[in-house]
C-alpha cells in the first residue's frame, strides 16, 4: 500500500493566505454596502422622526445584526480564522440583502 504524499506546509500556507485574502475582500465589499444602507436608514429615520414615526422594529434589529456580524467577520479575519470569517460574512450578507430589499435596492 503506497504511503500518502507528504503535505507541503508552504503550499498549505499560501492557499490559506489566498482564502483569507478573498474573504477579506468579500468582507470589505459587504462593509461598503453596509455603509450605504446605514446612510439610507439614517435618512429614513430622520424623515420618519419628523412625522412622529420610527423605523420598523424588524429593520432596526436587522441593522444591528448586520453591524454585529460584520464586526465579528472583521475580527475573525484579523485573527486569521477563516471559518468564523466566512460564517459571519454570510450572516452579514443575509442581513444586508434583507435591508436592501426593504430599501428597494
TIVO-2410 file (N, C-alpha, C; in nm, 3 decimals):
# residues 105
REC num residu      c1      c2      c3 atome chaine
REC   1      X   0.085  -0.118   0.000     N      A
REC   1      X   0.000   0.000   0.000    CA      A
REC   1      X   0.090   0.124   0.000     C      A
REC   2      X   0.072   0.217  -0.095     N      A
REC   2      X   0.158   0.335  -0.100    CA      A
REC   2      X   0.127   0.432   0.013     C      A
REC   3      X   0.229   0.500   0.057     N      A
REC   3      X   0.212   0.600   0.161    CA      A
REC   3      X   0.155   0.728   0.100     C      A
REC   4      X   0.069   0.798   0.175     N      A
REC   4      X   0.015   0.923   0.122    CA      A
REC   4      X   0.127   1.026   0.104     C      A
REC   5      X   0.116   1.110   0.002     N      A
REC   5      X   0.220   1.212  -0.017    CA      A
REC   5      X   0.222   1.308   0.101     C      A
REC   6      X   0.340   1.355   0.133     N      A
REC   6      X   0.352   1.448   0.245    CA      A
REC   6      X   0.295   1.584   0.205     C      A
REC   7      X   0.232   1.646   0.300     N      A
REC   7      X   0.175   1.778   0.277    CA      A
REC   7      X   0.288   1.880   0.267     C      A
REC   8      X   0.271   1.975   0.179     N      A
REC   8      X   0.368   2.083   0.165    CA      A
REC   8      X   0.319   2.200   0.249     C      A
REC   9      X   0.385   2.228   0.364     N      A
REC   9      X   0.338   2.336   0.452    CA      A
REC   9      X   0.334   2.472   0.384     C      A
REC  10      X   0.429   2.499   0.294     N      A
REC  10      X   0.428   2.629   0.227    CA      A
REC  10      X   0.309   2.641   0.133     C      A
REC  11      X   0.275   2.534   0.064     N      A
REC  11      X   0.160   2.535  -0.025    CA      A
REC  11      X   0.032   2.553   0.055     C      A
REC  12      X   0.022   2.484   0.169     N      A
REC  12      X  -0.096   2.499   0.255    CA      A
REC  12      X  -0.108   2.641   0.307     C      A
REC  13      X   0.004   2.699   0.347     N      A
REC  13      X   0.005   2.835   0.399    CA      A
REC  13      X  -0.035   2.935   0.289     C      A
REC  14      X   0.016   2.915   0.169     N      A
REC  14      X  -0.018   3.004   0.057    CA      A
REC  14      X  -0.166   2.993   0.022     C      A
REC  15      X  -0.218   2.872   0.026     N      A
REC  15      X  -0.360   2.851  -0.004    CA      A
REC  15      X  -0.447   2.917   0.102     C      A
REC  16      X  -0.409   2.902   0.229     N      A
REC  16      X  -0.484   2.964   0.336    CA      A
REC  16      X  -0.479   3.117   0.324     C      A
REC  17      X  -0.361   3.170   0.295     N      A
REC  17      X  -0.349   3.315   0.279    CA      A
REC  17      X  -0.435   3.366   0.164     C      A
REC  18      X  -0.441   3.290   0.055     N      A
REC  18      X  -0.525   3.329  -0.059    CA      A
REC  18      X  -0.672   3.329  -0.019     C      A
REC  19      X  -0.713   3.228   0.056     N      A
REC  19      X  -0.852   3.221   0.101    CA      A
REC  19      X  -0.884   3.335   0.199     C      A
REC  20      X  -0.790   3.364   0.288     N      A
REC  20      X  -0.809   3.476   0.381    CA      A
REC  20      X  -0.819   3.608   0.306     C      A
REC  21      X  -0.735   3.627   0.204     N      A
REC  21      X  -0.742   3.750   0.124    CA      A
REC  21      X  -0.875   3.762   0.053     C      A
REC  22      X  -0.925   3.651  -0.002     N      A
REC  22      X  -1.055   3.653  -0.071    CA      A
REC  22      X  -1.167   3.683   0.027     C      A
REC  23      X  -1.162   3.624   0.145     N      A
REC  23      X  -1.264   3.650   0.246    CA      A
REC  23      X  -1.258   3.795   0.292     C      A
REC  24      X  -1.137   3.848   0.308     N      A
REC  24      X  -1.122   3.988   0.349    CA      A
REC  24      X  -1.180   4.081   0.243     C      A
REC  25      X  -1.155   4.050   0.117     N      A
REC  25      X  -1.209   4.131   0.007    CA      A
REC  25      X  -1.363   4.128   0.009     C      A
REC  26      X  -1.419   4.010   0.031     N      A
REC  26      X  -1.566   3.998   0.039    CA      A
REC  26      X  -1.621   4.079   0.156     C      A
REC  27      X  -1.553   4.073   0.270     N      A
REC  27      X  -1.598   4.149   0.388    CA      A
REC  27      X  -1.588   4.299   0.361     C      A
REC  28      X  -1.482   4.341   0.291     N      A
REC  28      X  -1.470   4.483   0.255    CA      A
REC  28      X  -1.586   4.527   0.167     C      A
REC  29      X  -1.625   4.442   0.072     N      A
REC  29      X  -1.738   4.476  -0.015    CA      A
REC  29      X  -1.868   4.483   0.065     C      A
REC  30      X  -1.886   4.389   0.155     N      A
REC  30      X  -2.005   4.391   0.240    CA      A
REC  30      X  -2.008   4.516   0.327     C      A
REC  31      X  -1.891   4.555   0.377     N      A
REC  31      X  -1.882   4.675   0.460    CA      A
REC  31      X  -1.922   4.799   0.381     C      A
REC  32      X  -1.880   4.806   0.257     N      A
REC  32      X  -1.919   4.919   0.172    CA      A
REC  32      X  -2.069   4.922   0.150     C      A
REC  33      X  -2.127   4.807   0.123     N      A
REC  33      X  -2.273   4.800   0.107    CA      A
REC  33      X  -2.343   4.840   0.237     C      A
REC  34      X  -2.289   4.796   0.349     N      A
REC  34      X  -2.349   4.828   0.479    CA      A
REC  34      X  -2.345   4.978   0.507     C      A
REC  35      X  -2.236   5.043   0.469     N      A
REC  35      X  -2.226   5.188   0.490    CA      A
REC  35      X  -2.334   5.262   0.412     C      A
REC  36      X  -2.361   5.218   0.289     N      A
REC  36      X  -2.468   5.278   0.211    CA      A
REC  36      X  -2.604   5.255   0.274     C      A
REC  37      X  -2.625   5.135   0.326     N      A
REC  37      X  -2.751   5.103   0.393    CA      A
REC  37      X  -2.768   5.188   0.518     C      A
REC  38      X  -2.661   5.200   0.597     N      A
REC  38      X  -2.669   5.280   0.720    CA      A
REC  38      X  -2.706   5.425   0.688     C      A
REC  39      X  -2.646   5.479   0.584     N      A
REC  39      X  -2.677   5.616   0.543    CA      A
REC  39      X  -2.823   5.630   0.503     C      A
REC  40      X  -2.872   5.536   0.423     N      A
REC  40      X  -3.012   5.540   0.380    CA      A
REC  40      X  -3.107   5.525   0.498     C      A
REC  41      X  -3.074   5.435   0.589     N      A
REC  41      X  -3.161   5.416   0.705    CA      A
REC  41      X  -3.161   5.537   0.797     C      A
REC  42      X  -3.046   5.603   0.811     N      A
REC  42      X  -3.040   5.724   0.893    CA      A
REC  42      X  -3.128   5.833   0.832     C      A
REC  43      X  -3.123   5.849   0.699     N      A
REC  43      X  -3.210   5.947   0.632    CA      A
REC  43      X  -3.357   5.912   0.651     C      A
REC  44      X  -3.390   5.785   0.637     N      A
REC  44      X  -3.528   5.740   0.656    CA      A
REC  44      X  -3.573   5.765   0.800     C      A
REC  45      X  -3.486   5.738   0.895     N      A
REC  45      X  -3.521   5.760   1.036    CA      A
REC  45      X  -3.547   5.907   1.064     C      A
REC  46      X  -3.465   5.995   1.005     N      A
REC  46      X  -3.487   6.140   1.023    CA      A
REC  46      X  -3.621   6.182   0.964     C      A
REC  47      X  -3.651   6.133   0.845     N      A
REC  47      X  -3.778   6.168   0.781    CA      A
REC  47      X  -3.895   6.119   0.865     C      A
REC  48      X  -3.886   5.996   0.911     N      A
REC  48      X  -3.996   5.939   0.990    CA      A
REC  48      X  -4.007   6.009   1.125     C      A
REC  49      X  -3.896   6.045   1.185     N      A
REC  49      X  -3.899   6.114   1.315    CA      A
REC  49      X  -3.969   6.248   1.302     C      A
REC  50      X  -3.952   6.316   1.189     N      A
REC  50      X  -4.018   6.445   1.171    CA      A
REC  50      X  -4.169   6.428   1.161     C      A
REC  51      X  -4.215   6.308   1.132     N      A
REC  51      X  -4.360   6.280   1.127    CA      A
REC  51      X  -4.407   6.207   1.252     C      A
REC  52      X  -4.319   6.194   1.349     N      A
REC  52      X  -4.354   6.126   1.474    CA      A
REC  52      X  -4.352   5.975   1.463     C      A
REC  53      X  -4.283   5.922   1.364     N      A
REC  53      X  -4.276   5.777   1.344    CA      A
REC  53      X  -4.134   5.728   1.370     C      A
REC  54      X  -4.119   5.598   1.370     N      A
REC  54      X  -3.986   5.538   1.387    CA      A
REC  54      X  -3.965   5.425   1.288     C      A
REC  55      X  -3.844   5.382   1.276     N      A
REC  55      X  -3.809   5.273   1.186    CA      A
REC  55      X  -3.873   5.144   1.236     C      A
REC  56      X  -3.919   5.062   1.143     N      A
REC  56      X  -3.978   4.933   1.180    CA      A
REC  56      X  -3.880   4.856   1.269     C      A
REC  57      X  -3.933   4.795   1.372     N      A
REC  57      X  -3.850   4.722   1.467    CA      A
REC  57      X  -3.770   4.610   1.405     C      A
REC  58      X  -3.829   4.538   1.310     N      A
REC  58      X  -3.755   4.427   1.249    CA      A
REC  58      X  -3.638   4.477   1.166     C      A
REC  59      X  -3.652   4.595   1.105     N      A
REC  59      X  -3.543   4.650   1.025    CA      A
REC  59      X  -3.434   4.709   1.114     C      A
REC  60      X  -3.474   4.769   1.225     N      A
REC  60      X  -3.375   4.819   1.321    CA      A
REC  60      X  -3.295   4.701   1.377     C      A
REC  61      X  -3.362   4.590   1.402     N      A
REC  61      X  -3.296   4.470   1.452    CA      A
REC  61      X  -3.202   4.412   1.346     C      A
REC  62      X  -3.246   4.410   1.219     N      A
REC  62      X  -3.160   4.362   1.110    CA      A
REC  62      X  -3.036   4.448   1.097     C      A
REC  63      X  -3.052   4.580   1.112     N      A
REC  63      X  -2.938   4.671   1.102    CA      A
REC  63      X  -2.837   4.641   1.213     C      A
REC  64      X  -2.886   4.622   1.335     N      A
REC  64      X  -2.798   4.591   1.447    CA      A
REC  64      X  -2.727   4.457   1.424     C      A
REC  65      X  -2.802   4.359   1.373     N      A
REC  65      X  -2.744   4.229   1.343    CA      A
REC  65      X  -2.636   4.240   1.235     C      A
REC  66      X  -2.663   4.320   1.131     N      A
REC  66      X  -2.567   4.341   1.023    CA      A
REC  66      X  -2.436   4.399   1.078     C      A
REC  67      X  -2.449   4.502   1.161     N      A
REC  67      X  -2.330   4.566   1.218    CA      A
REC  67      X  -2.252   4.467   1.304     C      A
REC  68      X  -2.322   4.390   1.385     N      A
REC  68      X  -2.259   4.293   1.474    CA      A
REC  68      X  -2.189   4.183   1.395     C      A
REC  69      X  -2.258   4.129   1.294     N      A
REC  69      X  -2.200   4.022   1.214    CA      A
REC  69      X  -2.079   4.070   1.135     C      A
REC  70      X  -2.084   4.192   1.082     N      A
REC  70      X  -1.968   4.247   1.011    CA      A
REC  70      X  -1.849   4.266   1.105     C      A
REC  71      X  -1.876   4.315   1.225     N      A
REC  71      X  -1.768   4.333   1.322    CA      A
REC  71      X  -1.704   4.199   1.357     C      A
REC  72      X  -1.786   4.096   1.374     N      A
REC  72      X  -1.732   3.963   1.405    CA      A
REC  72      X  -1.654   3.906   1.288     C      A
REC  73      X  -1.702   3.930   1.165     N      A
REC  73      X  -1.629   3.882   1.046    CA      A
REC  73      X  -1.494   3.951   1.035     C      A
REC  74      X  -1.493   4.082   1.058     N      A
REC  74      X  -1.367   4.157   1.052    CA      A
REC  74      X  -1.271   4.111   1.161     C      A
REC  75      X  -1.323   4.086   1.279     N      A
REC  75      X  -1.239   4.036   1.388    CA      A
REC  75      X  -1.180   3.899   1.354     C      A
REC  76      X  -1.262   3.814   1.294     N      A
REC  76      X  -1.215   3.681   1.257    CA      A
REC  76      X  -1.102   3.690   1.154     C      A
REC  77      X  -1.115   3.779   1.057     N      A
REC  77      X  -1.009   3.797   0.957    CA      A
REC  77      X  -0.880   3.843   1.024     C      A
REC  78      X  -0.892   3.936   1.118     N      A
REC  78      X  -0.773   3.986   1.188    CA      A
REC  78      X  -0.703   3.875   1.266     C      A
REC  79      X  -0.779   3.774   1.306     N      A
REC  79      X  -0.722   3.662   1.382    CA      A
REC  79      X  -0.700   3.539   1.293     C      A
REC  80      X  -0.705   3.559   1.161     N      A
REC  80      X  -0.682   3.451   1.063    CA      A
REC  80      X  -0.772   3.330   1.085     C      A
REC  81      X  -0.896   3.356   1.127     N      A
REC  81      X  -0.994   3.249   1.150    CA      A
REC  81      X  -1.089   3.247   1.030     C      A
REC  82      X  -1.051   3.171   0.928     N      A
REC  82      X  -1.125   3.169   0.802    CA      A
REC  82      X  -1.268   3.118   0.818     C      A
REC  83      X  -1.286   3.009   0.891     N      A
REC  83      X  -1.420   2.952   0.906    CA      A
REC  83      X  -1.515   3.051   0.972     C      A
REC  84      X  -1.469   3.112   1.079     N      A
REC  84      X  -1.552   3.210   1.150    CA      A
REC  84      X  -1.579   3.332   1.062     C      A
REC  85      X  -1.480   3.376   0.987     N      A
REC  85      X  -1.498   3.491   0.897    CA      A
REC  85      X  -1.604   3.461   0.792     C      A
REC  86      X  -1.597   3.341   0.734     N      A
REC  86      X  -1.697   3.303   0.633    CA      A
REC  86      X  -1.837   3.294   0.694     C      A
REC  87      X  -1.846   3.237   0.813     N      A
REC  87      X  -1.977   3.221   0.879    CA      A
REC  87      X  -2.041   3.357   0.905     C      A
REC  88      X  -1.964   3.450   0.962     N      A
REC  88      X  -2.022   3.580   0.995    CA      A
REC  88      X  -2.042   3.668   0.872     C      A
REC  89      X  -1.958   3.652   0.770     N      A
REC  89      X  -1.980   3.732   0.648    CA      A
REC  89      X  -2.108   3.685   0.578     C      A
REC  90      X  -2.137   3.555   0.584     N      A
REC  90      X  -2.261   3.504   0.524    CA      A
REC  90      X  -2.382   3.557   0.601     C      A
REC  91      X  -2.373   3.558   0.732     N      A
REC  91      X  -2.483   3.613   0.813    CA      A
REC  91      X  -2.502   3.762   0.783     C      A
REC  92      X  -2.392   3.835   0.772     N      A
REC  92      X  -2.400   3.978   0.740    CA      A
REC  92      X  -2.460   3.998   0.601     C      A
REC  93      X  -2.421   3.914   0.507     N      A
REC  93      X  -2.474   3.925   0.371    CA      A
REC  93      X  -2.626   3.904   0.371     C      A
REC  94      X  -2.675   3.808   0.449     N      A
REC  94      X  -2.819   3.785   0.460    CA      A
REC  94      X  -2.889   3.909   0.516     C      A
REC  95      X  -2.831   3.969   0.619     N      A
REC  95      X  -2.888   4.092   0.677    CA      A
REC  95      X  -2.889   4.204   0.574     C      A
REC  96      X  -2.778   4.219   0.502     N      A
REC  96      X  -2.765   4.326   0.402    CA      A
REC  96      X  -2.870   4.309   0.292     C      A
REC  97      X  -2.886   4.186   0.245     N      A
REC  97      X  -2.985   4.162   0.140    CA      A
REC  97      X  -3.126   4.195   0.187     C      A
REC  98      X  -3.159   4.161   0.310     N      A
REC  98      X  -3.291   4.193   0.363    CA      A
REC  98      X  -3.311   4.345   0.373     C      A
REC  99      X  -3.207   4.415   0.418     N      A
REC  99      X  -3.217   4.561   0.431    CA      A
REC  99      X  -3.222   4.628   0.294     C      A
REC 100      X  -3.146   4.577   0.198     N      A
REC 100      X  -3.151   4.634   0.063    CA      A
REC 100      X  -3.290   4.613   0.002     C      A
REC 101      X  -3.349   4.498   0.026     N      A
REC 101      X  -3.484   4.472  -0.023    CA      A
REC 101      X  -3.583   4.571   0.040     C      A
REC 102      X  -3.569   4.593   0.170     N      A
REC 102      X  -3.655   4.688   0.241    CA      A
REC 102      X  -3.641   4.827   0.183     C      A
REC 103      X  -3.518   4.865   0.146     N      A
REC 103      X  -3.491   4.998   0.093    CA      A
REC 103      X  -3.519   5.008  -0.057     C      A
REC 104      X  -3.560   4.897  -0.119     N      A
REC 104      X  -3.594   4.899  -0.260    CA      A
REC 104      X  -3.475   4.899  -0.353     C      A
REC 105      X  -3.366   4.839  -0.312     N      A
REC 105      X  -3.244   4.834  -0.394    CA      A
REC 105      X  -3.237   4.706  -0.473     C      A
***
